[in-house]
Amino acid sequence: MTLTEHALTGSVLTTGADHRMLVGLPWYRSMPYSSIVRLSLTVDGVPAEDLQLEASDEWADLPSLATMTDRSWFLQDRRPLRWRPAGPLGARVEIVLRVGLHLPNLVGPTGDGVQVLQEVRGEVPVRAAA
C-alpha cells in the first residue's frame, strides 16, 4: 500500500440530504487539523460543494480547520467528509481527494514553510443513507 492509498480504503459514499464518506489522512504521520491548507473532493469529475470535515466532533470547513492548532488527525482515524449533493450517482463513483498540508517544523531553502499536496484516487461504492 502506498503513502496515500489507505485514505480511501473501505470508503463508501453515503447519499442523503448531504453526501458523506469516511476518509483517512493521506500522510505518513498524524497532523494538526490546522496544517490542512487545502481540501477538495471530486465525485465522477464534479467538485464537491460546501465540503466539510468532521474534526474533533464538529463539522469544519477549510477556514475553520486553520484555527484547530491544538487538535490532531491521527493516522488510525477515519474522519467523515460531507458535502451538498450535485446530482444522481451510479452504484460506484470515481473519487479524487486532494489534501494540501503545511508541514510543521520544516522550512524550505527560501525560509518559507513547506507544503505538500497529496492526491488520492479510487473507485468507491455508493449506498443510500439508512
PyMOL commands that set and color helices and strands:
alter all, ss='L'
color gray80, all
select helices_A, chain A and resi 5-8+33-35+62-65
alter helices_A, ss='H'
color red, helices_A
select strands_A, chain A and resi 13-15+19-24+31-32+36-43+46-47+49-55+58-60+72-73+78-84+92-107+113-128
alter strands_A, ss='S'
color yellow, strands_A
deselect
rebuild
show_as cartoon
